[in-house]
Amino acid sequence: MNDPVRVGILYSATGTTSTIGQSQLQGAQLAIDEINESGGLLGRELVAVRYDPASTPARYAALAEQLIVRDGINVIFGCYMSSSRKAVIPIVEKWNRLLFYPTLYEGFEFSGNVIYTGAAPNQNSVQLADYMTSSFGARVYLIGSDYIYPYESNRIMGELVMQHPGSDKLGEHYLPLDATERDYAAIMQDIRARQPDFIFSTVVGDSTASLYRAYADAGFNPQTMPIASLTTSEAEIAQMGADVAAGHFTAAPYFQSIDSPANARCLARLRQRLGDDCRPNLCWEAAYFQMHLFANAFRQAGSDRIGDLLPHLLGSEFDAPQGRIRLDPGNHHTWLYPRVGRANAQGGFTIVRQATRAVSPDPYLVTHSLGDWTASLGALEN
């Protein structure tokens, strides 16, 4: 009898980041269904053991330990905010288990027990800084949620922008994860007085919609002073409304609007299962392809133990919806395709720049310069 292969899933179905958490779960489940429909893992069914961490870092840590100790799980797929990842890493390191993390993050980290499938700063921040400063100017206003990822990402963006002639950092504010539209209204008054060239947002979760609505209520024009983000995706646009989001910019390796056969097939399979009750986005896509990376490595290793899996994971490739991605054997991060998109009236993104090749992950920003990646970007639209 072939017992199922059980993996742990920790994506939030409730709490302030549940919109993205639900989409991550949908990406993981789509991959699991595809794997099982194609014969499973060496004839064994792939089964998810899933808990809801409720967008709370301490709960992520407790449930990760429960998955390992009580449920006997060797591989966990999960986490959205960096605070949740940092809560889980000590657990997987203590028990020598493996975490797949499908979210862009601030970089400057390595754990031998983590596979990082979201963008590192050189795969989104560098490209966004280049696009925004060349298109709008280098006077920036920074707004973020109050935790580690926004602090570090705003620091990186500030350093990148300050390399540009005429640059200035006009303001920097952090608000709670449950900040309301009224909380952001006061910041809009300061923005009106300072008139930056663009606003860089590292606001995450449900309060993203509050920020963009406050911007719209202030009567600002995205054609002259847009919001630029690394985290505002199709899922957040669905929350706030396409009319509120239109004209603002996001840098990400994946947008629904990517015109490729692999993306079209994947989206068709997703909608066949879920109808229109889904909002595919950059975190959905990473949650999807990382499950396939695991499955392919398991088929070669015949085991889900970290020591057996890693030799087959590191250096492996997969035809993801964004393009053919590769796990870097040196730093456990992923070669990805940076893109810049402008939110449109249909609730998606019009891609205005995209990489002509996969960009190697540089989580420590050894090359910390605006100009270094410009040659790898192809202009689609001015």
C-alpha positions in Angstrom: 0.0 0.0 0.0 1.4 3.4 -0.9 0.8 5.9 1.8 0.2 9.5 0.7 2.9 12.1 0.8 1.8 14.8 3.3 3.0 18.4 3.2 2.1 21.3 5.5 0.4 24.4 4.3 0.3 27.6 6.3 -1.5 30.3 4.4 -3.9 32.7 6.2 -7.6 32.2 5.4 -8.5 34.9 8.0 -7.0 38.1 9.3 -5.5 41.2 7.6 -3.5 39.4 4.9 -6.1 36.7 4.2 -6.8 38.1 0.6 -3.3 37.1 -0.5 -3.3 34.0 1.8 -6.4 32.7 0.1 -4.8 33.2 -3.3 -1.6 31.4 -2.2 -3.7 28.5 -1.0 -5.5 28.4 -4.4 -2.1 28.4 -6.2 -0.8 25.5 -4.0 -4.0 23.5 -4.4 -4.1 23.9 -8.2 -0.5 22.5 -8.3 -1.5 19.6 -6.0 -4.5 18.8 -8.1 -2.3 18.8 -11.3 0.3 16.6 -9.6 -2.2 14.0 -8.4 -4.1 14.0 -11.8 -0.8 13.2 -13.5 -0.1 10.1 -11.3 1.0 11.7 -8.0 4.5 11.3 -6.6 5.8 7.9 -7.7 2.3 6.6 -7.5 1.5 8.2 -4.1 -1.1 10.9 -3.6 0.1 14.3 -2.5 -2.0 15.5 0.4 -2.0 18.9 2.2 -2.2 19.2 5.9 -3.5 22.8 6.3 -4.0 25.2 9.2 -5.0 28.8 9.3 -2.4 31.0 11.0 -4.9 34.0 10.9 -2.2 36.5 9.7 -0.5 36.2 13.2 3.2 35.5 13.3 3.1 33.8 16.7 0.4 31.5 15.3 2.5 30.7 12.3 5.3 29.6 14.6 3.0 27.4 16.8 1.4 25.8 13.8 4.7 25.1 12.1 5.9 23.2 15.2 2.6 21.4 15.4 2.9 20.3 11.7 6.4 19.0 12.4 6.0 17.4 15.9 2.4 16.2 15.9 1.7 15.7 12.2 5.2 14.4 11.2 5.5 16.9 8.3 8.9 17.4 6.7 8.1 20.1 4.2 6.0 23.3 4.8 4.7 25.7 2.2 3.7 29.0 3.7 4.0 32.6 5.1 3.2 35.9 3.5 4.6 38.8 5.7 8.3 38.7 6.6 7.3 38.7 10.3 5.6 35.3 9.8 8.6 33.9 7.9 11.0 35.1 10.6 8.7 33.4 13.2 8.8 30.1 11.3 12.5 29.9 10.4 13.8 29.1 13.9 11.2 26.2 14.0 12.3 24.6 10.7 16.0 25.1 11.6 15.5 23.5 15.0 13.9 20.4 13.5 15.9 20.5 10.2 12.8 20.7 8.1 12.2 22.7 4.8 10.1 25.8 4.3 9.0 27.0 0.8 8.4 30.8 1.0 6.4 32.2 -2.0 6.5 35.9 -1.3 8.7 38.9 -2.3 10.7 40.1 0.6 13.3 42.6 1.7 16.4 40.4 1.1 19.5 40.2 3.3 18.7 36.7 4.5 19.7 33.1 3.9 18.6 30.0 5.6 19.6 26.5 4.5 16.1 25.4 5.5 14.2 27.8 3.3 13.5 27.9 -0.5 12.7 31.5 -1.5 10.5 31.7 -4.6 9.4 35.3 -4.4 11.4 38.3 -5.7 14.5 39.6 -4.0 15.1 43.4 -4.1 17.2 43.2 -7.2 14.3 41.6 -9.0 11.7 44.2 -8.3 12.9 47.3 -6.3 15.8 48.1 -8.7 13.5 47.9 -11.8 10.7 49.9 -10.1 13.1 52.6 -9.0 14.6 52.9 -12.5 11.2 53.1 -14.1 9.7 55.6 -11.7 12.7 58.0 -11.6 13.1 58.0 -15.4 9.3 58.4 -16.0 8.3 60.8 -13.2 11.3 62.1 -11.2 13.3 61.3 -8.1 11.4 63.1 -5.4 9.8 60.3 -3.4 7.4 60.0 -0.5 7.5 56.6 1.4 4.5 55.0 3.1 4.5 51.6 4.7 2.9 49.2 7.2 4.5 49.0 10.6 6.8 45.9 10.4 10.1 44.8 9.1 9.5 44.4 5.4 8.3 48.0 4.8 11.2 49.4 6.9 13.8 47.5 4.9 12.1 47.9 1.5 11.7 51.6 2.0 15.4 51.9 3.0 16.4 50.1 -0.2 14.1 52.2 -2.4 15.4 55.4 -0.7 19.0 54.4 -1.5 18.2 53.5 -5.1 16.3 56.8 -5.7 18.9 58.9 -4.0 21.4 57.8 -6.7 19.4 59.8 -9.3 20.1 63.5 -10.0 17.6 65.8 -8.3 16.5 63.2 -5.8 14.9 63.9 -2.5 13.1 61.8 0.2 10.2 64.1 1.1 8.5 61.9 3.8 8.4 58.5 5.4 5.5 57.2 7.5 4.5 53.8 8.9 1.0 52.9 10.0 -0.6 49.8 11.7 -1.7 46.9 9.6 -5.3 47.7 10.3 -4.9 51.4 9.3 -8.1 52.9 7.9 -8.8 55.4 5.2 -9.1 58.1 7.8 -5.6 57.3 9.1 -4.2 57.8 5.6 -6.1 61.0 5.0 -3.7 63.0 7.3 -0.7 61.7 5.3 -2.5 62.8 2.1 -2.5 66.4 3.4 1.3 66.3 3.9 1.7 64.8 0.4 -0.4 67.7 -1.0 2.0 70.1 0.6 5.2 68.4 -0.4 4.2 67.4 -4.0 6.5 64.4 -4.6 7.1 62.9 -8.0 5.7 59.6 -6.9 4.7 57.8 -3.7 6.3 54.4 -2.9 3.9 52.2 -0.9 4.9 49.2 1.2 1.5 49.0 2.7 0.2 45.4 2.8 -3.0 43.6 3.6 -6.5 45.0 3.8 -5.2 48.5 4.5 -3.8 48.7 1.0 -7.3 49.5 -0.2 -7.6 52.2 2.4 -4.4 53.9 1.2 -5.5 54.0 -2.4 -9.0 55.2 -1.6 -7.5 58.0 0.6 -5.4 59.0 -2.4 -8.4 59.0 -4.7 -10.5 61.0 -2.2 -7.7 63.6 -2.0 -8.2 64.2 -5.7 -4.6 63.3 -6.8 -3.8 62.3 -10.3 -1.8 59.1 -11.0 -0.7 60.5 -14.4 1.4 63.1 -12.6 2.0 61.6 -9.1 1.3 57.9 -9.0 1.7 55.3 -6.3 4.4 52.7 -7.0 4.4 49.4 -5.1 5.9 45.9 -4.9 2.9 44.4 -3.2 -0.3 45.9 -4.7 -1.5 43.1 -6.9 -4.7 42.0 -8.8 -6.0 40.7 -5.4 -5.8 44.2 -3.7 -7.2 45.8 -6.8 -10.3 43.6 -6.5 -10.7 44.9 -3.0 -10.3 48.6 -3.7 -12.0 48.7 -7.2 -10.3 49.0 -10.6 -11.3 52.7 -10.8 -9.4 53.5 -7.6 -6.3 51.5 -8.7 -6.1 52.6 -12.4 -2.9 54.4 -13.3 -0.7 53.3 -10.4 2.3 51.0 -10.8 3.5 47.7 -9.4 6.8 45.8 -10.0 6.5 42.0 -9.9 7.7 38.9 -11.8 4.1 37.9 -12.5 0.9 39.6 -13.7 -2.2 37.8 -15.0 -1.8 39.7 -18.3 1.4 37.9 -19.3 0.9 36.8 -22.9 2.3 33.3 -22.9 0.8 29.8 -23.6 2.0 28.6 -20.1 0.2 31.4 -18.4 -3.0 31.0 -20.5 -3.1 27.2 -19.7 -2.6 27.8 -16.0 -5.3 30.5 -15.7 -7.7 28.3 -17.7 -7.2 25.4 -15.3 -7.6 27.6 -12.3 -10.9 29.2 -13.6 -12.2 25.8 -14.6 -11.9 24.8 -10.9 -12.9 28.1 -9.2 -14.7 30.2 -11.8 -14.2 33.9 -11.3 -13.8 33.4 -7.5 -10.0 33.9 -7.7 -7.5 36.7 -8.1 -4.2 35.2 -9.5 -1.2 37.4 -8.5 2.5 37.2 -7.9 2.1 35.3 -4.7 -0.4 32.9 -6.2 2.0 32.1 -9.0 5.0 31.5 -6.7 2.8 29.2 -4.5 1.8 27.3 -7.6 5.2 26.7 -9.2 7.1 26.0 -5.9 4.8 23.0 -5.3 5.8 21.7 -8.7 9.4 22.2 -7.9 9.0 20.1 -4.8 7.1 17.4 -6.7 9.8 17.1 -9.4 12.5 16.9 -6.7 10.6 14.3 -4.8 10.2 12.1 -7.9 14.0 12.1 -8.2 14.8 11.7 -4.5 12.1 9.3 -3.5 11.9 11.1 -0.2 10.8 14.4 1.3 13.6 14.6 3.8 15.6 17.8 3.4 18.9 16.1 2.9 17.4 14.0 0.1 15.4 16.8 -1.5 18.0 19.6 -1.7 20.4 18.0 -4.2 17.5 17.7 -6.6 15.8 21.0 -5.8 18.8 23.3 -6.1 19.5 24.1 -9.7 16.2 22.7 -10.9 14.0 24.5 -13.4 10.3 24.8 -14.1 8.2 26.4 -16.9 6.2 28.7 -14.6 3.5 31.1 -15.9 6.0 34.0 -15.8 8.6 32.0 -17.7 11.2 29.3 -17.1 12.4 29.8 -13.5 15.4 28.2 -11.8 16.4 27.7 -8.2 19.8 29.1 -7.6 22.0 26.5 -5.9 24.2 29.1 -4.2 21.6 31.1 -2.2 18.3 29.1 -2.4 16.5 32.0 -4.2 14.9 31.9 -7.6 15.8 33.3 -11.0 12.8 35.4 -12.0 11.5 37.8 -14.7 11.1 41.4 -13.4 8.2 43.3 -14.8 6.6 46.7 -14.2 2.8 47.0 -14.7 0.4 49.9 -14.7 -3.0 49.1 -13.2 -5.8 49.4 -15.8 -9.5 50.0 -15.9 -10.2 46.2 -16.2 -8.7 45.4 -12.8 -5.4 44.0 -14.1 -2.1 45.4 -15.2 -0.8 46.6 -18.5 2.9 45.5 -18.6 5.1 48.6 -19.5 8.5 47.0 -18.9 9.7 43.4 -18.7 13.0 41.6 -18.5 14.2 40.0 -21.7 15.8 37.2 -19.6 15.6 35.7 -16.1 17.4 37.8 -13.5 19.6 36.0 -11.0 18.7 36.6 -7.4 21.0 38.9 -5.5 19.4 39.0 -2.0 22.3 40.9 -0.5 22.3 43.6 -3.2 25.9 43.2 -3.9 25.2 45.2 -7.0 23.1 48.1 -5.5 22.8 50.4 -8.5 20.0 51.8 -10.7 21.8 51.3 -13.9 23.0 47.7 -13.6 19.8 45.9 -14.7 18.5 48.5 -17.1 20.0 46.6 -20.1 18.0 43.5 -19.2 14.7 45.4 -19.4 12.9 45.9 -22.7 10.5 48.8 -23.1 7.0 47.7 -24.1 5.3 51.1 -23.7 6.3 54.6 -22.8 
